[in-house]
Amino acid sequence: MRDHPLARLLLRGTTVLVLGFLMAPMLAVVVLSFSPTELMVLPPRGFSLRWYEDFLTAGRWVLATRNSFVVAIATTILATLLGTAAAIGLQLGRFRGKALLVTLLTLPLVTPYIVTAASMYFAYSLAGLSGSLLGLVLGHTVVAVPFVVMAVLATLQTFDANLLRAAASLGAAPLPAILRVVVPNIWPGIAAGAVFAFATSLDEFVITLFLAGPGQFTLPRQMYASVREFLTPTILAAATLLFLCSLIFLLVSEALRLRAARKVVR
């Protein structure tokens, strides 16, 4: 039944309709970001890059973008190191309670961000980290690590543990063996996890709203503040650029997945 031409046509038509429904709001934002006036009318009455120019030159937007990338890069490095180490330990280790530990590490994926953010706010206030750049990076790392753990664990499923045993039999210490044998074989999963960690930090708003101080305005927080104060199409330009970043991250992660799949087939 699935091979019937009519069934395939119906499936493709349904897929196109669903994708169109999901993409329509974002496409409207992209089109409106080129409006020449502050009046948001669809279709726009002309074409202009003035709002992109405002985004790239206005001090508040430039500062917010810089803060977002600083926090995202720091979060990516920290989350990738911690998540990769945790995934390797979970996959290669033999100990009781492994399933419980995996559940705890991936708990931020299913916990509402408002709950996580409120908990972090009170904990970091006691530790003196609330309103600091370090506290913001650690907060983003908490929600980014699970993505790295899941990506690396998925790649480790195809890793041959006999390679690590062979390295140990030749006299390699555990850490050099992991760095020279395990990491080169699972780097697509590590890279994919890093991409997800960067994207998660770049788009994070709720935790930033709770933890960031006056000097840590990130791009999502600046967009929220602009909506509250004075709505201009500059917000649409920022949203379009974030959408393009997310699209690039998606393409990169998909390329890494395909590369890892071809490596397994070989």
SEFIDREN-391514 format. One record per residue: x negated, y negated, z negated of N, C-alpha, C in turn; residue in one letter. Coordinates in pm, whole numbers. Atoms other than C-alpha are relative to their C-alpha. Example, Ala and Ser with C-alpha at 12.3 -4.5 7.8 and 13.67 -1.06 7.14 Angstrom:
BEGIN
n.c1,n.c2,n.c3,ca.c1,ca.c2,ca.c3,c.c1,c.c2,c.c3,res
-89,119,0,-1230,450,-780,-90,-120,0,a;
82,119,6,-1367,106,-714,77,-109,-73,s;
This chain:
BEGIN
n.c1,n.c2,n.c3,ca.c1,ca.c2,ca.c3,c.c1,c.c2,c.c3,res
-83,121,0,0,0,0,-87,-126,0,m;
87,116,6,-286,-236,-80,-70,-26,134,r;
64,17,-129,-435,-173,269,95,-45,109,d;
-97,44,-100,-117,-275,445,-27,-146,35,h;
29,139,-41,-169,-595,651,89,-103,-68,p;
-91,94,65,138,-759,501,-37,-21,-147,l;
40,11,141,19,-683,146,-126,-86,-14,a;
121,81,4,-325,-830,219,30,-147,25,r;
-38,137,-30,-168,-1140,370,70,-66,-119,l;
-70,52,117,59,-1182,69,-96,-29,-114,l;
99,19,106,-233,-1141,-170,-85,-124,26,l;
82,116,-34,-444,-1398,13,80,-130,-12,r;
-83,119,11,-154,-1643,34,23,-39,-145,g;
-20,26,143,-86,-1609,-339,-127,-57,-63,t;
128,49,52,-456,-1659,-416,-23,-146,38,t;
18,137,-47,-469,-1975,-206,92,-96,-75,v;
-95,85,72,-157,-2115,-376,-44,-23,-145,l;
44,14,139,-292,-2046,-725,-123,-90,-9,v;
119,84,0,-631,-2199,-645,35,-146,32,l;
-42,136,-31,-462,-2501,-489,66,-68,-117,g;
-66,55,118,-246,-2548,-798,-101,-38,-107,f;
101,27,101,-553,-2531,-1023,-92,-115,39,l;
96,100,-47,-767,-2759,-808,63,-136,31,m;
-66,125,-41,-507,-3023,-719,-27,-117,-94,a;
29,116,88,-553,-3241,-1034,-142,-51,14,p;
138,44,-12,-929,-3244,-997,-26,-67,134,m;
17,63,-130,-911,-3323,-627,61,-139,1,l;
-60,133,10,-677,-3613,-707,-93,-97,-71,a;
95,84,72,-934,-3746,-954,-115,-40,92,v;
110,29,-92,-1209,-3721,-691,41,-107,101,v;
-48,97,-99,-1000,-3912,-435,18,-138,-63,v;
-24,128,67,-898,-4182,-684,-128,-70,-44,l;
126,62,43,-1260,-4237,-790,-59,-91,107,s;
49,85,-108,-1321,-4402,-452,95,-117,28,f;
-94,111,-18,-1039,-4654,-498,-73,-134,-9,s;
67,130,4,-1148,-5015,-424,56,-92,-108,p;
-63,85,99,-915,-5158,-690,18,75,-131,t;
-26,-62,129,-840,-5095,-1056,135,70,-4,e;
-130,-64,-7,-488,-4996,-960,-15,139,61,l;
17,-138,-44,-482,-4618,-931,122,45,79,m;
-108,-37,-89,-264,-4539,-632,-48,113,90,v;
34,-114,-84,-266,-4210,-444,93,6,121,l;
142,11,-33,-371,-4223,-168,-52,-141,-26,p;
55,133,30,-610,-4513,-249,8,-93,121,p;
-12,100,-106,-581,-4833,-51,-139,-48,44,r;
132,33,-46,-928,-4822,95,-104,94,-57,g;
112,-84,45,-1269,-4680,11,-109,-90,-59,f;
103,80,65,-1531,-4812,-230,-81,87,-96,s;
88,-68,96,-1827,-4694,-438,-26,-88,-123,l;
24,96,109,-1793,-4978,-691,5,66,-137,r;
-13,-65,131,-1692,-4745,-975,-119,91,-28,w;
123,-77,17,-1992,-4519,-915,-117,-94,-31,y;
102,100,32,-2210,-4829,-916,12,-46,-144,e;
-21,40,139,-2054,-4934,-1245,-46,109,-95,d;
42,-112,84,-2117,-4589,-1389,-152,7,-10,f;
145,-13,-4,-2483,-4596,-1285,-74,-123,-52,l;
66,124,43,-2552,-4954,-1400,46,-51,-136,t;
-51,48,128,-2330,-5024,-1703,-76,66,-116,a;
84,-49,109,-2533,-4990,-2023,63,112,-80,g;
-65,-101,84,-2275,-4788,-2218,7,135,70,r;
-8,-126,-74,-2237,-4528,-1942,-139,61,18,w;
137,-49,-16,-2612,-4500,-1881,-50,62,-131,v;
41,-52,130,-2676,-4454,-2254,70,132,-32,l;
-76,-122,27,-2400,-4194,-2285,-51,117,86,a;
53,-105,-88,-2534,-4000,-1985,-135,49,-47,t;
132,-39,50,-2887,-4007,-2122,13,85,-126,r;
-20,-78,122,-2767,-3885,-2462,52,139,31,n;
-56,-130,-36,-2567,-3605,-2301,-108,93,52,s;
103,-87,-57,-2867,-3476,-2107,-107,33,-103,f;
96,-31,106,-3103,-3505,-2404,53,110,-91,v;
-61,-101,88,-2865,-3308,-2625,16,133,74,v;
-21,-122,-76,-2786,-3058,-2348,-130,76,24,a;
129,-66,-23,-3152,-2988,-2271,-52,63,-129,i;
45,-54,129,-3243,-2946,-2639,85,120,-40,a;
-90,-111,32,-2937,-2724,-2691,-32,122,85,t;
29,-111,-90,-3024,-2512,-2388,-126,74,-42,t;
125,-63,42,-3380,-2449,-2506,21,81,-128,i;
-19,-67,129,-3276,-2362,-2861,96,119,13,l;
-97,-107,-15,-2971,-2155,-2763,-55,116,82,a;
57,-106,-82,-3164,-1962,-2497,-98,84,-79,t;
96,-74,82,-3443,-1870,-2738,72,88,-103,l;
-71,-76,105,-3205,-1766,-3018,88,108,60,l;
-91,-96,-61,-2951,-1595,-2792,-73,116,65,g;
77,-108,-64,-3212,-1399,-2597,-61,93,-105,t;
56,-82,107,-3386,-1282,-2914,107,86,-67,a;
-109,-76,62,-3054,-1179,-3067,47,113,91,a;
-48,-102,-93,-2945,-991,-2754,-99,116,12,a;
101,-106,-9,-3274,-801,-2726,0,84,-127,i;
-5,-75,125,-3259,-708,-3093,123,88,-11,g;
-123,-79,6,-2899,-591,-3064,-4,119,95,l;
2,-107,-99,-2965,-384,-2751,-103,107,-32,q;
109,-95,22,-3295,-224,-2848,-6,52,-143,l;
5,-41,140,-3246,-204,-3225,95,114,-32,g;
-85,-110,48,-3098,93,-3407,26,-22,-149,r;
-33,29,139,-2922,-9,-3727,151,0,-16,f;
-143,-1,30,-2585,3,-3897,56,-143,5,r;
-65,129,-2,-2338,-278,-3858,-26,-81,126,g;
30,73,-123,-2442,-366,-3503,126,-60,60,k;
-125,50,-57,-2082,-400,-3385,50,-122,-77,a;
-41,114,82,-2004,-632,-3677,-86,-122,30,l;
90,112,-29,-2309,-846,-3596,32,-62,136,l;
-39,52,-131,-2206,-875,-3231,127,-84,-12,v;
-124,75,21,-1861,-986,-3345,-26,-136,-64,t;
31,126,67,-2006,-1250,-3574,-71,-98,94,l;
73,87,-92,-2239,-1383,-3304,91,-60,108,l;
-91,48,-105,-1955,-1416,-3053,126,-64,-57,t;
-118,58,63,-1704,-1551,-3306,31,-142,47,l;
-33,136,-48,-1741,-1915,-3187,75,-3,133,p;
-72,-3,-128,-1599,-1806,-2849,150,2,-20,l;
-144,-15,22,-1258,-1730,-3002,51,-90,-111,v;
-42,92,106,-1255,-1975,-3292,36,-135,62,t;
-33,133,-53,-1071,-2301,-3211,-109,-101,-33,p;
111,94,19,-1328,-2577,-3165,31,-101,-110,y;
-34,95,105,-1137,-2806,-3403,-35,59,-137,i;
36,-67,126,-1189,-2548,-3681,-151,2,-16,v;
147,-3,4,-1557,-2507,-3594,-56,-139,-29,t;
50,136,19,-1608,-2884,-3577,24,-50,-141,a;
-29,43,136,-1437,-2952,-3909,-90,69,-101,a;
88,-74,91,-1639,-2678,-4080,-142,-55,6,s;
134,57,-16,-1962,-2817,-3936,-11,-137,-66,m;
3,135,56,-1872,-3168,-4045,-24,3,-151,y;
15,-7,146,-1836,-3073,-4412,-134,62,-39,f;
127,-65,32,-2140,-2841,-4409,-117,-94,27,a;
110,89,-35,-2363,-3093,-4233,-2,-125,-89,y;
-3,114,92,-2245,-3373,-4463,-74,33,-128,s;
70,-42,121,-2372,-3174,-4760,-150,12,24,l;
143,-17,-33,-2703,-3107,-4579,-65,-128,48,a;
56,126,-47,-2745,-3469,-4469,-26,-4,150,g;
21,-5,-144,-2727,-3380,-4098,111,-67,79,l;
-112,63,-70,-2395,-3545,-4016,-41,-137,53,s;
34,128,-62,-2437,-3836,-3775,-142,-7,54,g;
138,-2,-50,-2789,-3728,-3671,-7,75,132,s;
20,-68,-127,-2920,-3613,-3336,-28,149,-22,l;
29,-139,31,-3053,-3293,-3492,128,77,-33,l;
-126,-65,34,-2712,-3212,-3639,86,24,122,g;
-79,-15,-122,-2546,-3269,-3301,-55,113,87,l;
62,-109,-78,-2795,-3039,-3124,31,135,-64,v;
-30,-127,69,-2746,-2768,-3389,147,37,16,l;
-142,-28,-20,-2369,-2802,-3358,30,54,138,g;
-19,-50,-137,-2381,-2758,-2982,-62,139,17,h;
67,-130,-10,-2621,-2467,-3024,88,112,-53,t;
-87,-102,59,-2373,-2281,-3243,101,52,102,v;
-101,-43,-97,-2114,-2276,-2963,-62,45,132,v;
66,-40,-125,-2372,-2218,-2685,-68,136,-11,a;
71,-127,18,-2556,-1918,-2833,83,121,46,v;
-76,-117,-45,-2266,-1672,-2774,-2,21,151,p;
5,-15,-146,-2275,-1743,-2399,-132,62,43,f;
130,-58,-32,-2647,-1662,-2389,-3,147,-42,v;
-1,-138,49,-2597,-1347,-2598,76,91,95,v;
-81,-83,-89,-2323,-1214,-2370,-67,18,136,m;
65,-9,-131,-2515,-1295,-2050,-122,93,-5,a;
120,-83,11,-2837,-1131,-2171,37,144,-31,v;
-44,-137,29,-2657,-828,-2316,49,70,127,l;
-48,-59,-125,-2489,-771,-1980,-116,43,89,a;
117,-34,-81,-2829,-774,-1806,-77,116,-62,t;
74,-106,68,-2986,-548,-2069,63,137,18,l;
-65,-130,-23,-2732,-276,-1988,-69,79,110,q;
69,-68,-112,-2935,-200,-1674,-150,13,-23,t;
143,-9,28,-3277,-222,-1840,-37,139,-46,f;
48,-134,35,-3469,105,-1865,-91,-11,-123,d;
77,8,125,-3590,133,-2226,-128,82,6,a;
122,-79,-12,-3851,388,-2113,-120,-87,37,n;
108,92,-34,-4055,97,-1975,-63,-58,-126,l;
51,54,126,-4085,-46,-2325,-76,107,-77,l;
70,-110,67,-4184,294,-2465,-135,26,66,r;
127,-19,-71,-4448,328,-2195,-100,-108,-38,a;
89,109,41,-4591,-12,-2286,-53,23,-140,a;
43,-28,138,-4602,87,-2653,-101,114,-3,a;
93,-113,-3,-4776,416,-2567,-137,-41,52,s;
127,50,-52,-5045,216,-2387,-67,-99,-94,l;
63,83,102,-5114,15,-2701,51,-142,-8,g;
-53,136,3,-4902,-296,-2640,74,-24,-131,a;
-74,38,121,-4778,-473,-2954,144,-33,38,a;
-142,23,-33,-4398,-526,-2981,26,-131,73,p;
-29,129,-61,-4396,-899,-2900,-58,-13,142,l;
50,4,-138,-4632,-884,-2597,75,93,95,p;
-74,-94,-85,-4442,-580,-2469,134,-59,42,a;
-128,62,-33,-4113,-768,-2486,-18,-113,101,i;
23,114,-87,-4258,-1077,-2320,-45,41,139,l;
56,-40,-130,-4435,-886,-2041,80,109,71,r;
-76,-109,-62,-4195,-598,-1982,149,-30,4,v;
-145,19,8,-3845,-685,-2100,43,-130,69,v;
-43,132,-51,-3821,-1058,-2020,-7,-8,153,v;
1,8,-147,-3938,-1031,-1654,110,80,68,p;
-105,-83,-60,-3673,-764,-1592,140,-52,-26,n;
-135,50,33,-3383,-952,-1750,10,-150,20,i;
-1,147,-12,-3468,-1310,-1648,126,-53,68,w;
-124,57,-56,-3153,-1349,-1430,107,-20,-106,p;
-97,17,108,-2938,-1293,-1739,-37,-113,-93,g;
45,111,85,-3151,-1532,-1944,29,-133,68,i;
-26,124,-74,-3125,-1796,-1672,148,-32,6,a;
-144,22,-2,-2749,-1747,-1643,50,-48,-135,a;
-37,45,134,-2714,-1782,-2020,-41,-144,-24,g;
46,138,15,-2920,-2102,-2010,90,-97,76,a;
-91,85,-79,-2694,-2242,-1737,131,-21,-75,v;
-125,12,75,-2383,-2167,-1944,-20,-85,-125,f;
27,80,120,-2544,-2318,-2255,-7,-148,35,a;
12,140,-42,-2630,-2639,-2068,137,-57,35,f;
-132,48,-38,-2281,-2667,-1920,90,-17,-121,a;
-81,9,121,-2119,-2601,-2258,-33,-125,-80,t;
41,119,75,-2322,-2873,-2428,38,-128,74,s;
-28,121,-77,-2273,-3123,-2146,148,-38,-7,l;
-143,26,0,-1893,-3089,-2159,61,-6,-140,d;
-56,-9,136,-1854,-3055,-2537,45,-136,-51,e;
-56,125,50,-1630,-3319,-2693,41,8,-147,f;
-58,-8,134,-1460,-3198,-3013,-110,-2,-107,v;
109,-5,98,-1780,-3110,-3201,-76,-132,-1,i;
68,129,-7,-1943,-3430,-3077,78,-108,-73,t;
-84,99,66,-1650,-3635,-3205,-15,7,-151,l;
13,-18,144,-1696,-3490,-3554,-142,-28,-49,f;
137,1,50,-2077,-3482,-3576,-84,-118,45,l;
86,105,-55,-2216,-3763,-3361,14,-130,-77,a;
-1,132,62,-2313,-4094,-3514,21,-108,103,g;
-22,111,-94,-2276,-4440,-3358,-100,-3,114,p;
102,4,-104,-2597,-4394,-3161,-1,123,89,g;
-2,-123,-79,-2507,-4052,-3017,125,11,87,q;
-114,-5,-90,-2230,-4143,-2775,-38,82,124,f;
23,-82,-119,-2228,-3863,-2516,102,-37,107,t;
-87,35,-110,-2054,-3877,-2181,148,33,-27,l;
-141,-27,32,-1730,-3698,-2288,55,-95,-107,p;
-47,91,105,-1711,-3917,-2600,19,-140,55,r;
-15,131,-61,-1764,-4231,-2393,124,-6,88,q;
-121,-5,-81,-1488,-4123,-2154,124,-12,-89,m;
-114,8,93,-1253,-4074,-2449,15,-142,-55,y;
-7,137,53,-1344,-4417,-2592,50,-97,107,a;
-43,88,-108,-1290,-4582,-2253,149,15,28,s;
-144,-22,-19,-946,-4424,-2218,78,-74,-107,v;
-69,67,110,-849,-4566,-2557,-9,-151,11,r;
22,145,0,-994,-4913,-2498,50,-65,129,e;
-34,65,-126,-964,-4999,-2129,-18,100,113,f;
3,-103,-103,-876,-4754,-1855,-39,-60,134,l;
45,44,-132,-1072,-4811,-1532,-39,124,81,t;
42,-115,-83,-1159,-4583,-1236,-142,45,-24,p;
134,-47,33,-1513,-4564,-1374,7,135,-70,t;
-20,-130,67,-1382,-4279,-1589,18,109,104,i;
-20,-98,-106,-1274,-4103,-1270,-132,33,70,l;
132,-24,-59,-1623,-4147,-1124,-83,92,-90,a;
72,-86,94,-1772,-3994,-1440,55,142,3,a;
-62,-132,-5,-1522,-3708,-1425,-39,74,128,a;
39,-62,-127,-1609,-3644,-1059,-143,52,-7,t;
139,-44,12,-1980,-3626,-1137,-13,120,-93,l;
-1,-118,87,-1914,-3386,-1425,55,122,72,l;
-56,-110,-79,-1701,-3176,-1191,-105,56,96,f;
105,-45,-92,-1987,-3163,-939,-108,77,-75,l;
97,-72,82,-2227,-3061,-1216,49,140,-35,c;
-58,-131,33,-1993,-2781,-1322,2,91,122,s;
-1,-79,-122,-1961,-2668,-960,-140,52,32,l;
138,-43,-23,-2340,-2657,-924,-38,111,-97,i;
30,-104,99,-2369,-2459,-1248,66,132,38,f;
-71,-121,-41,-2109,-2212,-1120,-70,69,116,l;
69,-57,-115,-2292,-2164,-790,-134,61,-41,l;
129,-52,47,-2626,-2118,-968,19,131,-76,v;
-25,-121,76,-2484,-1862,-1211,44,115,90,s;
-43,-104,-93,-2318,-1673,-925,-119,51,82,e;
120,-42,-73,-2647,-1671,-731,-88,90,-86,a;
78,-83,90,-2825,-1532,-1036,64,137,-19,l;
-70,-128,16,-2557,-1265,-1078,-21,89,122,r;
19,-78,-123,-2588,-1156,-715,-144,50,10,l;
139,-41,-3,-2967,-1148,-743,-24,118,-94,r;
14,-111,96,-2946,-927,-1052,67,127,53,a;
-70,-116,-56,-2693,-700,-877,-82,67,111,a;
83,-57,-106,-2920,-657,-573,-121,70,-57,r;
115,-62,63,-3209,-578,-804,36,137,-57,k;
-46,-129,56,-3006,-301,-972,17,101,113,v;
-23,-91,-112,-2911,-153,-633,-132,55,52,v;
130,-45,-46,-3276,-139,-528,-62,101,-96,r;
